């Protein structure tokens, strides 16, 4: 059951990764990277269940907090419209 | 199960690192570097090194991406004001 869930999450992570690579505009890449970070946080929690060690859950918590801060800073980058580098 | 997922994560790390160098757009390159760091954290996790993974997630995926984006924004502001030096 957990294996099937991890497989499904890995397939969706590959699709999000594809969008990060070929995304035509930068906001596409930002949203895809955010979705990818959420998918991989869930994968980390499930792998903590597989390895049967609650220490691994701390990584998922720290990662969720920091990915949120990252996306917040990326959104602040676009606030003043200085997008075209 | 674990072997194929491991190889898939390693292949995605290689592709993300390649595209972090390949992109001409600097913000896209930083986003690709963030994805690279995220996948590297997952790889440390799979290799059963939780302390290294938590350091990588905090420093690599969190702080360095934020600092790169802030630096990119500061460079743009300098470029708009014309050259490197104020007045």
N, CA and C atoms of all chains as a GROMACS GRO file, in nm:
protein
  516
    1UNK      N    1   0.084  -0.121   0.000
    1UNK     CA    2   0.000   0.000   0.000
    1UNK      C    3   0.087   0.125   0.000
    2UNK      N    4   0.180   0.131   0.096
    2UNK     CA    5   0.270   0.247   0.104
    2UNK      C    6   0.359   0.253  -0.020
    3UNK      N    7   0.398   0.134  -0.069
    3UNK     CA    8   0.480   0.131  -0.191
    3UNK      C    9   0.405   0.190  -0.309
    4UNK      N   10   0.275   0.154  -0.320
    4UNK     CA   11   0.197   0.209  -0.431
    4UNK      C   12   0.182   0.360  -0.418
    5UNK      N   13   0.167   0.408  -0.292
    5UNK     CA   14   0.156   0.553  -0.273
    5UNK      C   15   0.286   0.622  -0.311
    6UNK      N   16   0.399   0.561  -0.275
    6UNK     CA   17   0.528   0.623  -0.309
    6UNK      C   18   0.548   0.624  -0.460
    7UNK      N   19   0.504   0.516  -0.527
    7UNK     CA   20   0.516   0.512  -0.673
    7UNK      C   21   0.434   0.622  -0.738
    8UNK      N   22   0.309   0.639  -0.690
    8UNK     CA   23   0.224   0.744  -0.747
    8UNK      C   24   0.286   0.881  -0.725
    9UNK      N   25   0.340   0.904  -0.604
    9UNK     CA   26   0.403   1.033  -0.576
    9UNK      C   27   0.526   1.054  -0.662
   10UNK      N   28   0.602   0.948  -0.690
   10UNK     CA   29   0.720   0.964  -0.774
   10UNK      C   30   0.682   0.996  -0.918
   11UNK      N   31   0.571   0.935  -0.965
   11UNK     CA   32   0.526   0.967  -1.102
   11UNK      C   33   0.483   1.112  -1.111
   12UNK      N   34   0.407   1.160  -1.009
   12UNK     CA   35   0.365   1.301  -1.015
   12UNK      C   36   0.484   1.394  -0.996
   13UNK      N   37   0.584   1.351  -0.919
   13UNK     CA   38   0.705   1.434  -0.906
   13UNK      C   39   0.777   1.443  -1.040
   14UNK      N   40   0.778   1.332  -1.117
   14UNK     CA   41   0.842   1.338  -1.249
   14UNK      C   42   0.767   1.433  -1.342
   15UNK      N   43   0.632   1.434  -1.333
   15UNK     CA   44   0.555   1.526  -1.418
   15UNK      C   45   0.583   1.672  -1.380
   16UNK      N   46   0.588   1.701  -1.248
   16UNK     CA   47   0.619   1.837  -1.205
   16UNK      C   48   0.760   1.877  -1.244
   17UNK      N   49   0.851   1.780  -1.240
   17UNK     CA   50   0.989   1.807  -1.280
   17UNK      C   51   0.997   1.842  -1.428
   18UNK      N   52   0.914   1.770  -1.508
   18UNK     CA   53   0.908   1.801  -1.651
   18UNK      C   54   0.859   1.944  -1.673
   19UNK      N   55   0.764   1.989  -1.593
   19UNK     CA   56   0.714   2.125  -1.608
   19UNK      C   57   0.819   2.227  -1.566
   20UNK      N   58   0.900   2.192  -1.465
   20UNK     CA   59   1.008   2.283  -1.426
   20UNK      C   60   1.107   2.298  -1.541
   21UNK      N   61   1.134   2.189  -1.614
   21UNK     CA   62   1.235   2.196  -1.720
   21UNK      C   63   1.180   2.271  -1.841
   22UNK      N   64   1.062   2.233  -1.891
   22UNK     CA   65   1.017   2.288  -2.019
   22UNK      C   66   0.923   2.407  -2.003
   23UNK      N   67   0.893   2.448  -1.878
   23UNK     CA   68   0.794   2.554  -1.859
   23UNK      C   69   0.830   2.679  -1.935
   24UNK      N   70   0.739   2.732  -2.018
   24UNK     CA   71   0.781   2.842  -2.103
   24UNK      C   72   0.811   2.970  -2.025
   25UNK      N   73   0.735   2.997  -1.920
   25UNK     CA   74   0.757   3.121  -1.846
   25UNK      C   75   0.808   3.089  -1.706
   26UNK      N   76   0.859   3.192  -1.639
   26UNK     CA   77   0.914   3.173  -1.506
   26UNK      C   78   0.807   3.140  -1.401
   27UNK      N   79   0.688   3.203  -1.401
   27UNK     CA   80   0.586   3.163  -1.303
   27UNK      C   81   0.544   3.018  -1.313
   28UNK      N   82   0.544   2.962  -1.434
   28UNK     CA   83   0.519   2.818  -1.449
   28UNK      C   84   0.620   2.738  -1.368
   29UNK      N   85   0.746   2.778  -1.379
   29UNK     CA   86   0.851   2.705  -1.309
   29UNK      C   87   0.839   2.721  -1.159
   30UNK      N   88   0.797   2.841  -1.114
   30UNK     CA   89   0.785   2.862  -0.969
   30UNK      C   90   0.674   2.776  -0.912
   31UNK      N   91   0.558   2.774  -0.980
   31UNK     CA   92   0.445   2.696  -0.929
   31UNK      C   93   0.478   2.546  -0.935
   32UNK      N   94   0.549   2.505  -1.042
   32UNK     CA   95   0.586   2.363  -1.051
   32UNK      C   96   0.685   2.325  -0.942
   33UNK      N   97   0.778   2.416  -0.910
   33UNK     CA   98   0.874   2.386  -0.803
   33UNK      C   99   0.806   2.380  -0.668
   34UNK      N  100   0.703   2.466  -0.648
   34UNK     CA  101   0.628   2.461  -0.524
   34UNK      C  102   0.552   2.330  -0.511
   35UNK      N  103   0.485   2.288  -0.620
   35UNK     CA  104   0.412   2.161  -0.618
   35UNK      C  105   0.508   2.044  -0.595
   36UNK      N  106   0.627   2.055  -0.657
   36UNK     CA  107   0.727   1.949  -0.641
   36UNK      C  108   0.774   1.941  -0.496
   37UNK      N  109   0.790   2.057  -0.431
   37UNK     CA  110   0.834   2.054  -0.291
   37UNK      C  111   0.727   1.993  -0.202
   38UNK      N  112   0.600   2.020  -0.232
   38UNK     CA  113   0.492   1.959  -0.152
   38UNK      C  114   0.490   1.808  -0.172
   39UNK      N  115   0.503   1.764  -0.298
   39UNK     CA  116   0.502   1.621  -0.328
   39UNK      C  117   0.619   1.552  -0.258
   40UNK      N  118   0.736   1.616  -0.262
   40UNK     CA  119   0.852   1.550  -0.200
   40UNK      C  120   0.845   1.554  -0.048
   41UNK      N  121   0.778   1.655   0.010
   41UNK     CA  122   0.757   1.653   0.156
   41UNK      C  123   0.670   1.534   0.196
   42UNK      N  124   0.564   1.510   0.116
   42UNK     CA  125   0.479   1.393   0.143
   42UNK      C  126   0.558   1.264   0.127
   43UNK      N  127   0.645   1.260   0.026
   43UNK     CA  128   0.728   1.141   0.006
   43UNK      C  129   0.821   1.119   0.125
   44UNK      N  130   0.875   1.230   0.180
   44UNK     CA  131   0.962   1.217   0.297
   44UNK      C  132   0.887   1.159   0.415
   45UNK      N  133   0.763   1.207   0.437
   45UNK     CA  134   0.684   1.155   0.549
   45UNK      C  135   0.655   1.006   0.530
   46UNK      N  136   0.620   0.967   0.404
   46UNK     CA  137   0.592   0.825   0.379
   46UNK      C  138   0.716   0.739   0.394
   47UNK      N  139   0.832   0.793   0.352
   47UNK     CA  140   0.955   0.715   0.368
   47UNK      C  141   0.994   0.701   0.515
   48UNK      N  142   0.961   0.802   0.596
   48UNK     CA  143   0.979   0.788   0.740
   48UNK      C  144   0.896   0.674   0.796
   49UNK      N  145   0.776   0.657   0.736
   49UNK     CA  146   0.691   0.544   0.778
   49UNK      C  147   0.752   0.412   0.734
   50UNK      N  148   0.812   0.411   0.614
   50UNK     CA  149   0.872   0.288   0.563
   50UNK      C  150   0.993   0.248   0.647
   51UNK      N  151   1.080   0.348   0.676
   51UNK     CA  152   1.201   0.318   0.753
   51UNK      C  153   1.174   0.297   0.901
   52UNK      N  154   1.050   0.330   0.943
   52UNK     CA  155   1.006   0.307   1.081
   52UNK      C  156   1.094   0.380   1.183
   53UNK      N  157   1.117   0.508   1.155
   53UNK     CA  158   1.202   0.588   1.242
   53UNK      C  159   1.142   0.730   1.250
   54UNK      N  160   1.095   0.770   1.367
   54UNK     CA  161   1.028   0.901   1.373
   54UNK      C  162   1.122   1.020   1.358
   55UNK      N  163   1.253   0.997   1.361
   55UNK     CA  164   1.346   1.108   1.342
   55UNK      C  165   1.332   1.168   1.203
   56UNK      N  166   1.295   1.081   1.106
   56UNK     CA  167   1.287   1.127   0.968
   56UNK      C  168   1.172   1.224   0.946
   57UNK      N  169   1.076   1.229   1.038
   57UNK     CA  170   0.965   1.323   1.020
   57UNK      C  171   1.010   1.466   1.041
   58UNK      N  172   1.116   1.489   1.122
   58UNK     CA  173   1.164   1.624   1.146
   58UNK      C  174   1.211   1.690   1.016
   59UNK      N  175   1.270   1.609   0.927
   59UNK     CA  176   1.317   1.664   0.800
   59UNK      C  177   1.198   1.716   0.721
   60UNK      N  178   1.089   1.639   0.720
   60UNK     CA  179   0.971   1.682   0.645
   60UNK      C  180   0.917   1.813   0.702
   61UNK      N  181   0.918   1.827   0.836
   61UNK     CA  182   0.867   1.950   0.897
   61UNK      C  183   0.955   2.069   0.860
   62UNK      N  184   1.087   2.054   0.877
   62UNK     CA  185   1.180   2.164   0.845
   62UNK      C  186   1.169   2.199   0.698
   63UNK      N  187   1.156   2.097   0.613
   63UNK     CA  188   1.150   2.123   0.471
   63UNK      C  189   1.022   2.196   0.432
   64UNK      N  190   0.910   2.161   0.495
   64UNK     CA  191   0.783   2.228   0.463
   64UNK      C  192   0.791   2.376   0.499
   65UNK      N  193   0.846   2.407   0.617
   65UNK     CA  194   0.859   2.547   0.659
   65UNK      C  195   0.947   2.625   0.563
   66UNK      N  196   1.063   2.567   0.525
   66UNK     CA  197   1.158   2.641   0.442
   66UNK      C  198   1.110   2.654   0.299
   67UNK      N  199   1.038   2.553   0.247
   67UNK     CA  200   0.985   2.566   0.111
   67UNK      C  201   0.880   2.675   0.105
   68UNK      N  202   0.802   2.689   0.212
   68UNK     CA  203   0.704   2.798   0.216
   68UNK      C  204   0.774   2.933   0.212
   69UNK      N  205   0.881   2.948   0.290
   69UNK     CA  206   0.956   3.075   0.290
   69UNK      C  207   1.015   3.103   0.153
   70UNK      N  208   1.062   2.998   0.085
   70UNK     CA  209   1.119   3.014  -0.048
   70UNK      C  210   1.018   3.070  -0.147
   71UNK      N  211   0.899   3.008  -0.149
   71UNK     CA  212   0.797   3.052  -0.243
   71UNK      C  213   0.752   3.193  -0.210
   72UNK      N  214   0.750   3.227  -0.080
   72UNK     CA  215   0.714   3.363  -0.039
   72UNK      C  216   0.814   3.463  -0.094
   73UNK      N  217   0.943   3.430  -0.088
   73UNK     CA  218   1.044   3.522  -0.139
   73UNK      C  219   1.038   3.532  -0.290
   74UNK      N  220   1.010   3.419  -0.358
   74UNK     CA  221   0.994   3.425  -0.504
   74UNK      C  222   0.876   3.513  -0.542
   75UNK      N  223   0.766   3.505  -0.466
   75UNK     CA  224   0.651   3.590  -0.495
   75UNK      C  225   0.684   3.736  -0.469
   76UNK      N  226   0.766   3.764  -0.369
   76UNK     CA  227   0.806   3.902  -0.342
   76UNK      C  228   0.896   3.956  -0.451
   77UNK      N  229   0.969   3.867  -0.517
   77UNK     CA  230   1.051   3.909  -0.630
   77UNK      C  231   0.964   3.965  -0.742
   78UNK      N  232   0.847   3.906  -0.761
   78UNK     CA  233   0.760   3.950  -0.870
   78UNK      C  234   0.673   4.068  -0.832
   79UNK      N  235   0.687   4.116  -0.710
   79UNK     CA  236   0.592   4.216  -0.663
   79UNK      C  237   0.608   4.347  -0.740
   80UNK      N  238   0.731   4.383  -0.773
   80UNK     CA  239   0.754   4.511  -0.837
   80UNK      C  240   0.767   4.499  -0.988
   81UNK      N  241   0.738   4.383  -1.042
   81UNK     CA  242   0.734   4.369  -1.186
   81UNK      C  243   0.869   4.362  -1.253
   82UNK      N  244   0.977   4.346  -1.177
   82UNK     CA  245   1.107   4.335  -1.242
   82UNK      C  246   1.132   4.189  -1.277
   83UNK      N  247   1.064   4.144  -1.382
   83UNK     CA  248   1.061   4.003  -1.416
   83UNK      C  249   1.159   3.971  -1.527
   84UNK      N  250   1.168   4.060  -1.628
   84UNK     CA  251   1.247   4.025  -1.746
   84UNK      C  252   1.393   4.055  -1.720
   85UNK      N  253   1.469   3.951  -1.701
   85UNK     CA  254   1.611   3.969  -1.670
   85UNK      C  255   1.692   3.984  -1.797
   86UNK      N  256   1.161  -0.219  -0.551
   86UNK     CA  257   1.092  -0.091  -0.539
   86UNK      C  258   1.193   0.016  -0.509
   87UNK      N  259   1.281  -0.011  -0.412
   87UNK     CA  260   1.369   0.095  -0.367
   87UNK      C  261   1.477   0.127  -0.469
   88UNK      N  262   1.522   0.023  -0.542
   88UNK     CA  263   1.629   0.045  -0.637
   88UNK      C  264   1.587   0.136  -0.751
   89UNK      N  265   1.469   0.110  -0.807
   89UNK     CA  266   1.428   0.192  -0.921
   89UNK      C  267   1.398   0.335  -0.880
   90UNK      N  268   1.334   0.352  -0.761
   90UNK     CA  269   1.307   0.488  -0.714
   90UNK      C  270   1.438   0.562  -0.688
   91UNK      N  271   1.535   0.490  -0.635
   91UNK     CA  272   1.666   0.550  -0.610
   91UNK      C  273   1.731   0.598  -0.740
   92UNK      N  274   1.725   0.512  -0.844
   92UNK     CA  275   1.784   0.550  -0.972
   92UNK      C  276   1.709   0.667  -1.033
   93UNK      N  277   1.575   0.669  -1.016
   93UNK     CA  278   1.497   0.781  -1.071
   93UNK      C  279   1.535   0.912  -1.003
   94UNK      N  280   1.554   0.908  -0.870
   94UNK     CA  281   1.594   1.030  -0.798
   94UNK      C  282   1.732   1.075  -0.843
   95UNK      N  283   1.823   0.980  -0.863
   95UNK     CA  284   1.958   1.017  -0.908
   95UNK      C  285   1.956   1.079  -1.048
   96UNK      N  286   1.872   1.021  -1.138
   96UNK     CA  287   1.864   1.076  -1.273
   96UNK      C  288   1.805   1.216  -1.270
   97UNK      N  289   1.704   1.238  -1.183
   97UNK     CA  290   1.646   1.372  -1.176
   97UNK      C  291   1.747   1.472  -1.118
   98UNK      N  292   1.834   1.427  -1.025
   98UNK     CA  293   1.939   1.515  -0.972
   98UNK      C  294   2.032   1.558  -1.084
   99UNK      N  295   2.072   1.462  -1.169
   99UNK     CA  296   2.164   1.495  -1.278
   99UNK      C  297   2.099   1.593  -1.376
  100UNK      N  298   1.971   1.567  -1.410
  100UNK     CA  299   1.904   1.654  -1.507
  100UNK      C  300   1.885   1.795  -1.450
  101UNK      N  301   1.850   1.804  -1.320
  101UNK     CA  302   1.830   1.935  -1.258
  101UNK      C  303   1.961   2.012  -1.252
  102UNK      N  304   2.072   1.944  -1.222
  102UNK     CA  305   2.201   2.012  -1.219
  102UNK      C  306   2.242   2.060  -1.356
  103UNK      N  307   2.213   1.977  -1.459
  103UNK     CA  308   2.245   2.018  -1.596
  103UNK      C  309   2.167   2.143  -1.636
  104UNK      N  310   2.036   2.143  -1.604
  104UNK     CA  311   1.956   2.257  -1.647
  104UNK      C  312   1.984   2.381  -1.564
  105UNK      N  313   2.033   2.366  -1.440
  105UNK     CA  314   2.073   2.483  -1.362
  105UNK      C  315   2.189   2.555  -1.430
  106UNK      N  316   2.273   2.482  -1.503
  106UNK     CA  317   2.381   2.546  -1.578
  106UNK      C  318   2.331   2.594  -1.713
  107UNK      N  319   2.235   2.521  -1.773
  107UNK     CA  320   2.199   2.542  -1.912
  107UNK      C  321   2.110   2.663  -1.936
  108UNK      N  322   2.022   2.695  -1.838
  108UNK     CA  323   1.925   2.802  -1.859
  108UNK      C  324   1.993   2.937  -1.877
  109UNK      N  325   1.943   3.018  -1.973
  109UNK     CA  326   1.995   3.153  -1.989
  109UNK      C  327   1.932   3.247  -1.889
  110UNK      N  328   1.805   3.223  -1.856
  110UNK     CA  329   1.734   3.307  -1.759
  110UNK      C  330   1.783   3.275  -1.618
  111UNK      N  331   1.827   3.378  -1.547
  111UNK     CA  332   1.891   3.352  -1.418
  111UNK      C  333   1.793   3.303  -1.313
  112UNK      N  334   1.669   3.356  -1.316
  112UNK     CA  335   1.571   3.312  -1.216
  112UNK      C  336   1.532   3.166  -1.239
  113UNK      N  337   1.519   3.125  -1.366
  113UNK     CA  338   1.492   2.984  -1.395
  113UNK      C  339   1.606   2.897  -1.347
  114UNK      N  340   1.728   2.947  -1.361
  114UNK     CA  341   1.844   2.871  -1.316
  114UNK      C  342   1.841   2.853  -1.165
  115UNK      N  343   1.801   2.960  -1.092
  115UNK     CA  344   1.793   2.950  -0.946
  115UNK      C  345   1.684   2.851  -0.905
  116UNK      N  346   1.571   2.852  -0.978
  116UNK     CA  347   1.463   2.758  -0.946
  116UNK      C  348   1.509   2.614  -0.970
  117UNK      N  349   1.583   2.594  -1.080
  117UNK     CA  350   1.634   2.460  -1.107
  117UNK      C  351   1.734   2.417  -1.000
  118UNK      N  352   1.812   2.513  -0.951
  118UNK     CA  353   1.907   2.481  -0.843
  118UNK      C  354   1.833   2.446  -0.714
  119UNK      N  355   1.718   2.512  -0.690
  119UNK     CA  356   1.637   2.479  -0.573
  119UNK      C  357   1.582   2.337  -0.584
  120UNK      N  358   1.538   2.300  -0.705
  120UNK     CA  359   1.487   2.163  -0.724
  120UNK      C  360   1.600   2.062  -0.707
  121UNK      N  361   1.718   2.097  -0.757
  121UNK     CA  362   1.836   2.011  -0.739
  121UNK      C  363   1.865   1.988  -0.592
  122UNK      N  364   1.859   2.095  -0.513
  122UNK     CA  365   1.890   2.083  -0.371
  122UNK      C  366   1.784   2.001  -0.297
  123UNK      N  367   1.658   2.020  -0.341
  123UNK     CA  368   1.547   1.943  -0.283
  123UNK      C  369   1.564   1.794  -0.309
  124UNK      N  370   1.599   1.761  -0.434
  124UNK     CA  371   1.618   1.620  -0.467
  124UNK      C  372   1.740   1.562  -0.398
  125UNK      N  373   1.843   1.646  -0.377
  125UNK     CA  374   1.962   1.599  -0.307
  125UNK      C  375   1.929   1.569  -0.160
  126UNK      N  376   1.840   1.651  -0.102
  126UNK     CA  377   1.795   1.622   0.034
  126UNK      C  378   1.721   1.489   0.040
  127UNK      N  379   1.636   1.463  -0.062
  127UNK     CA  380   1.566   1.334  -0.067
  127UNK      C  381   1.664   1.219  -0.082
  128UNK      N  382   1.771   1.242  -0.157
  128UNK     CA  383   1.872   1.138  -0.177
  128UNK      C  384   1.945   1.106  -0.045
  129UNK      N  385   1.980   1.210   0.030
  129UNK     CA  386   2.041   1.187   0.162
  129UNK      C  387   1.945   1.112   0.254
  130UNK      N  388   1.816   1.144   0.238
  130UNK     CA  389   1.714   1.078   0.318
  130UNK      C  390   1.708   0.929   0.285
  131UNK      N  391   1.714   0.897   0.155
  131UNK     CA  392   1.708   0.757   0.112
  131UNK      C  393   1.831   0.682   0.161
  132UNK      N  394   1.946   0.752   0.165
  132UNK     CA  395   2.069   0.689   0.213
  132UNK      C  396   2.077   0.684   0.365
  133UNK      N  397   1.966   0.717   0.434
  133UNK     CA  398   1.953   0.703   0.580
  133UNK      C  399   2.050   0.792   0.656
  134UNK      N  400   2.063   0.918   0.612
  134UNK     CA  401   2.144   1.014   0.685
  134UNK      C  402   2.056   1.134   0.722
  135UNK      N  403   1.980   1.124   0.830
  135UNK     CA  404   1.880   1.229   0.856
  135UNK      C  405   1.942   1.363   0.894
  136UNK      N  406   2.059   1.364   0.960
  136UNK     CA  407   2.115   1.494   0.999
  136UNK      C  408   2.169   1.569   0.879
  137UNK      N  409   2.233   1.496   0.787
  137UNK     CA  410   2.281   1.561   0.663
  137UNK      C  411   2.162   1.611   0.582
  138UNK      N  412   2.056   1.531   0.578
  138UNK     CA  413   1.938   1.570   0.501
  138UNK      C  414   1.874   1.695   0.558
  139UNK      N  415   1.871   1.705   0.692
  139UNK     CA  416   1.807   1.823   0.751
  139UNK      C  417   1.893   1.947   0.730
  140UNK      N  418   2.027   1.931   0.732
  140UNK     CA  419   2.114   2.046   0.703
  140UNK      C  420   2.101   2.089   0.559
  141UNK      N  421   2.093   1.991   0.467
  141UNK     CA  422   2.078   2.023   0.325
  141UNK      C  423   1.945   2.092   0.298
  142UNK      N  424   1.838   2.044   0.363
  142UNK     CA  425   1.708   2.106   0.340
  142UNK      C  426   1.705   2.247   0.395
  143UNK      N  427   1.771   2.270   0.509
  143UNK     CA  428   1.767   2.404   0.569
  143UNK      C  429   1.855   2.500   0.492
  144UNK      N  430   1.978   2.460   0.463
  144UNK     CA  431   2.074   2.554   0.402
  144UNK      C  432   2.057   2.557   0.251
  145UNK      N  433   2.059   2.438   0.187
  145UNK     CA  434   2.056   2.435   0.042
  145UNK      C  435   1.925   2.479  -0.017
  146UNK      N  436   1.817   2.414   0.026
  146UNK     CA  437   1.688   2.444  -0.036
  146UNK      C  438   1.627   2.571   0.019
  147UNK      N  439   1.651   2.602   0.146
  147UNK     CA  440   1.586   2.718   0.204
  147UNK      C  441   1.666   2.845   0.190
  148UNK      N  442   1.781   2.850   0.256
  148UNK     CA  443   1.853   2.977   0.270
  148UNK      C  444   1.921   3.020   0.141
  149UNK      N  445   1.989   2.925   0.072
  149UNK     CA  446   2.069   2.970  -0.041
  149UNK      C  447   1.981   3.016  -0.156
  150UNK      N  448   1.865   2.951  -0.174
  150UNK     CA  449   1.774   2.996  -0.280
  150UNK      C  450   1.722   3.137  -0.251
  151UNK      N  451   1.686   3.160  -0.124
  151UNK     CA  452   1.636   3.292  -0.086
  151UNK      C  453   1.744   3.398  -0.106
  152UNK      N  454   1.867   3.364  -0.069
  152UNK     CA  455   1.975   3.463  -0.082
  152UNK      C  456   2.007   3.489  -0.229
  153UNK      N  457   2.001   3.383  -0.313
  153UNK     CA  458   2.023   3.403  -0.457
  153UNK      C  459   1.917   3.495  -0.515
  154UNK      N  460   1.791   3.476  -0.473
  154UNK     CA  461   1.685   3.557  -0.531
  154UNK      C  462   1.698   3.702  -0.486
  155UNK      N  463   1.734   3.722  -0.357
  155UNK     CA  464   1.753   3.859  -0.308
  155UNK      C  465   1.870   3.925  -0.381
  156UNK      N  466   1.976   3.848  -0.406
  156UNK     CA  467   2.091   3.905  -0.477
  156UNK      C  468   2.055   3.939  -0.621
  157UNK      N  469   1.972   3.854  -0.685
  157UNK     CA  470   1.928   3.880  -0.822
  157UNK      C  471   1.847   4.009  -0.829
  158UNK      N  472   1.763   4.027  -0.729
  158UNK     CA  473   1.681   4.148  -0.724
  158UNK      C  474   1.768   4.272  -0.704
  159UNK      N  475   1.868   4.260  -0.618
  159UNK     CA  476   1.958   4.374  -0.594
  159UNK      C  477   2.037   4.406  -0.720
  160UNK      N  478   2.080   4.305  -0.795
  160UNK     CA  479   2.152   4.330  -0.920
  160UNK      C  480   2.064   4.403  -1.019
  161UNK      N  481   1.937   4.364  -1.028
  161UNK     CA  482   1.846   4.433  -1.119
  161UNK      C  483   1.829   4.578  -1.080
  162UNK      N  484   1.818   4.606  -0.950
  162UNK     CA  485   1.800   4.743  -0.906
  162UNK      C  486   1.923   4.825  -0.942
  163UNK      N  487   2.041   4.765  -0.926
  163UNK     CA  488   2.163   4.837  -0.962
  163UNK      C  489   2.168   4.862  -1.111
  164UNK      N  490   2.125   4.762  -1.192
  164UNK     CA  491   2.132   4.778  -1.336
  164UNK      C  492   2.037   4.886  -1.383
  165UNK      N  493   1.920   4.896  -1.313
  165UNK     CA  494   1.823   4.996  -1.354
  165UNK      C  495   1.873   5.137  -1.324
  166UNK      N  496   1.947   5.152  -1.212
  166UNK     CA  497   1.992   5.286  -1.177
  166UNK      C  498   2.114   5.327  -1.260
  167UNK      N  499   2.157   5.239  -1.351
  167UNK     CA  500   2.263   5.278  -1.443
  167UNK      C  501   2.402   5.254  -1.388
  168UNK      N  502   2.456   5.138  -1.414
  168UNK     CA  503   2.591   5.110  -1.372
  168UNK      C  504   2.598   5.056  -1.231
  169UNK      N  505   2.717   5.043  -1.178
  169UNK     CA  506   2.732   4.980  -1.049
  169UNK      C  507   2.719   5.075  -0.933
  170UNK      N  508   2.769   5.196  -0.946
  170UNK     CA  509   2.780   5.282  -0.827
  170UNK      C  510   2.665   5.380  -0.820
  171UNK      N  511   2.620   5.400  -0.696
  171UNK     CA  512   2.517   5.503  -0.676
  171UNK      C  513   2.584   5.640  -0.686
  172UNK      N  514   2.519   5.736  -0.739
  172UNK     CA  515   2.565   5.872  -0.772
  172UNK      C  516   2.706   5.873  -0.830
   0.00000   0.00000   0.00000
